[in-house]
Amino acid sequence: MGEDYCATQLIEGYGEFNVAGLENFMKKAKLGECGLSYAVVAIMGPQSSGKSTLMNHLFHTNFREMDAYRGRSQTTKGIWMANCLGIEPLTIAMDLEGTDGRERGEDDTAFEKQSALFALAVSDVVLINMWCHDIGREQAANKPLLKTVFQVMMRLFSPRKTTLLFVIRDKTKTPLENLEPILREDIEKIWNAVPKPQAHENTPLSEFFYVEVTALSSYEDKEEKFKQEVAQLRQRFFHSISPGGLAGDRRGAVPASAFSISAQQIWKVIRENKDLDLPAHKVMVATVRCEEIANEMLGCLHSDEDWLALEEAVQSGPVQGFGKKLSSIIDAYLSEYDAEAIYFDEGVRNAKRQQLESKALDLVYPAYTTMLGHLRTRALENFRTKMEQSLKNGEGFAASDHKCTQSSMLEFDQGSADAAIKQANWDASRIREKLCRDINSHASSVREAKLSEIRAKSEKHLAEALNEPVESLFEAGGKDTWASIRKLLKREIEAAVSEYLSAIAGFDLEQETINTMEQNLRDYARKSVEIKAREEAGKILIRMKDRFSTVFNHDNDSLPRVWTGKEDIRAITRDARSASLKLLSNMAAIRLDERPDDVTNVLHSSLIDRRVAGTSSQITSGGASPDPLASSTWEGVVPEDTLITPVHCKSLWRQFQAETEYTVTQAISAQEAYKRSNNWLPPPWAIVAMVVLGFNEFMLLLKNPLYLMVMFVAYLLGKALWVQMDVAGEFRHGALPGLLSISSRFLPTVLNLLKRLAEEAQGYATAPEGQGQNSTTSQTFRNEVPKPNIVSSSISSSAVSSIASSDGDTEYSSPNLTQRRRTNTQEAELS
């Protein structure tokens, strides 16, 4: 072996410790400089099992391997050690002499025990190399050797956790997850059977060892796959001493500089101990033979036609008489084992029989669990079907649940009793508990679905009963809006709760649950009202403008107002704004708890009676007038119930005033226009002046009646011309446009009037001959009289009217050229 690997023989074949070789190895490998940062890995196993080959591939060492062409013989003698290349931290590989070698013979097994115990004492990781087909055997699997080593190790050394890595060579089709439990169980049994000192009487195996299992393919048949798997295993040895690494506990590790002294002392203690011994020869023979018989019986069971048919049948569904059929098959193979192993050692025979029975039961256990799974599925499906049918028939939920649960559980219990195997004391309680959980889960889901359906239905009816009435109450904005809403809410809640409690009576719920559900329904109703209130609060400005328009433009009989000049626009405006403010105060806060508040008074005093409120506050505070609306909360109202804050109310009111100003201005303009169109008398002083200055002329008219007749005719002609030319309407567009229009129409109108008078005169002359014609002509004259030219009047730019608002000092001015709708005054005058 090359020196690059620092390989040396640590212990010779006859037990001599190579002190000089170890010291030389430590110098070449620079082991003394590593402190505690190093690991020791050893391998043990049967002779010619490929231990050296595995170590060379795993750690890139160069231990001598067996030449297969020369025959199978001992290759490694004693204990060899080498430095593992390319692995951090520094790792020492120890290759132990194989056990059960013919060179040492059947009786010379002391060195095997000593070397194994040494490896366990000094190593962090011990690889136990074994063939896959040897799993379950006593000797080939090193069980007696491990038993002895465990016993002596506890007596000689303090606890130190060593990792036992079982390497299964030439793995077969049997999955590793099926082999690993067997190995772990065997190790636990060995540990439990070992007599222990009083200090370690209750010490578990985990205090001394970590047990790991891995499997490798055949090196000869599948070399490439073997190398790939070894490469993967090699990765586990990197940083093996780190927390959670493969090396495990490092409590017993000594500094690297003292490794030589420590190894010498351990070997000395082992060599001086004489208690290491293997079982008797007949026990070994019984172990091997009974193992072979048991394996043969197990193999036959694997291929048994009845078993295979039963296994296939149970995959499809429940099998009637499953337990009896399977028990009969297992009994037949156990009886055959007893017949063949009757002459071997009783203890070994019984132990192997128990192993055979255990393995047979392990083989059939999946079929048994499958059978129970079918029984569970069928019982659960029957429960669902019966439950659904029972509820459709109108039976209460609690009664249906109880009856269907009992029926399904009884069905499962009968089926599991039929599937039970007499050789095994298997407990079906776990599957039964799962069935109970599934049934309870399904019942709970159905109950929740039904309760959710009932709750949703109740909530829907409650929402329908509340939304529109609440919206109508908010829109009406009466004095007792919130009182009416509270009354409505209480009435509808009581009706809904009564109906809800009747619907859930059959669910057999606890009173606490019922109270919670009832409270949730009450909370939902209240929440619905609150949501509706917040929704209406978002539309409050529109509602206020609509209310203002309704009150302002309609009288007490709900008839549209005609602005004739007699109406008190100031009072009407105040009433309309008060009505709108009532809506705002209603929507300012949620009042479902009947807590008194001063929202309405604050709004009214701040927005309607501002002057009075300002004067009072000045008197109180000595000149300062704090604004009660300059706040984000209402006094006496919790923040959660606030819909519109005081400062927001003030902003809304300012916007409301701005948007309703035009309506007030229009009304003022309409009044002024009406007065102007219906007041043609001169001022009183002019009338007095005319009476005084025209007294002589008046007396002259009285003395000469002919003047009166001429004036009366002139009046009639002037009145006719006034009506025909719509003088008042023409002058509404302005003086100059009126004069131009009248001057252009005066002569045609006079001629037309004289012509019609002449026609009327002719009609009277021929009246005796035909009164019908006269009547027709007269009617034609009346129909052909030109209708007055109806146009929209306007106000000159200098005509500005104003009205003092009810707020105090604020006034509104009418805009230029404000439009108004004409009345039928002209038609009344014509008639």
Salt bridges, closest charged atoms under 4 A:
GLU3 OE1 - LYS28 NZ 3.71
ASP67 OD2 - ARG70 NE 3.61
GLU97 OE2 - ARG104 NE 2.35
GLU106 OE2 - HIS281 ND1 2.42
ASP108 OD2 - ARG104 NH1 3.73
ASP124 OD1 - ARG160 NH2 2.51
ASP124 OD2 - ARG250 NH1 2.94
ASP134 OD1 - HIS133 NE2 3.68
ASP134 OD1 - ARG137 NH1 2.86
GLU138 OE2 - LYS352 NZ 3.52
GLU180 OE2 - ARG184 NE 2.89
GLU185 OE2 - LYS189 NZ 3.25
ASP186 OD2 - LYS143 NZ 2.78
GLU212 OE1 - ARG236 NH2 3.52
GLU223 OE2 - LYS227 NZ 3.10
GLU229 OE2 - LYS171 NZ 3.16
ASP249 OD2 - ARG251 NE 2.14
ASP275 OD2 - ARG155 NH2 3.20
ASP277 OD1 - LYS113 NZ 3.66
GLU291 OE1 - LYS352 NZ 2.75
GLU292 OE1 - ARG289 NH1 3.02
ASP331 OD2 - LYS422 NZ 2.64
ASP338 OD1 - ARG353 NE 2.76
GLU357 OE1 - ARG353 NH1 3.71
GLU381 OE1 - ARG384 NH1 3.80
GLU388 OE2 - LYS392 NZ 3.58
GLU395 OE1 - LYS403 NZ 3.28
GLU411 OE2 - ARG378 NE 3.45
ASP413 OD1 - ARG432 NE 2.67
ASP438 OD2 - ARG376 NH1 2.43
ASP438 OD2 - LYS434 NZ 3.50
GLU471 OE1 - LYS532 NZ 3.34
GLU471 OE2 - ARG543 NH2 3.68
GLU475 OE2 - ARG543 NH1 3.71
GLU494 OE2 - ARG522 NH1 3.22
GLU518 OE2 - ARG522 NH2 3.10
GLU530 OE2 - ARG526 NE 3.18
GLU535 OE2 - LYS532 NZ 3.54
GLU536 OE2 - LYS539 NZ 3.35
GLU536 OE1 - ARG543 NH2 3.06
ASP593 OD1 - ARG526 NH1 2.86
ASP593 OD2 - ARG595 NH1 3.40
ASP597 OD2 - ARG591 NE 2.90
ASP609 OD1 - ARG574 NH2 2.77
ASP609 OD2 - HIS604 ND1 3.13
ASP627 OD2 - LYS650 NZ 2.41
ASP641 OD2 - ARG595 NH2 2.93
GLU659 OE1 - LYS545 NZ 2.47
GLU730 OE2 - ARG745 NH1 3.13
GLU784 OE1 - ARG756 NH1 2.92
ASP809 OD1 - ARG611 NH2 2.44
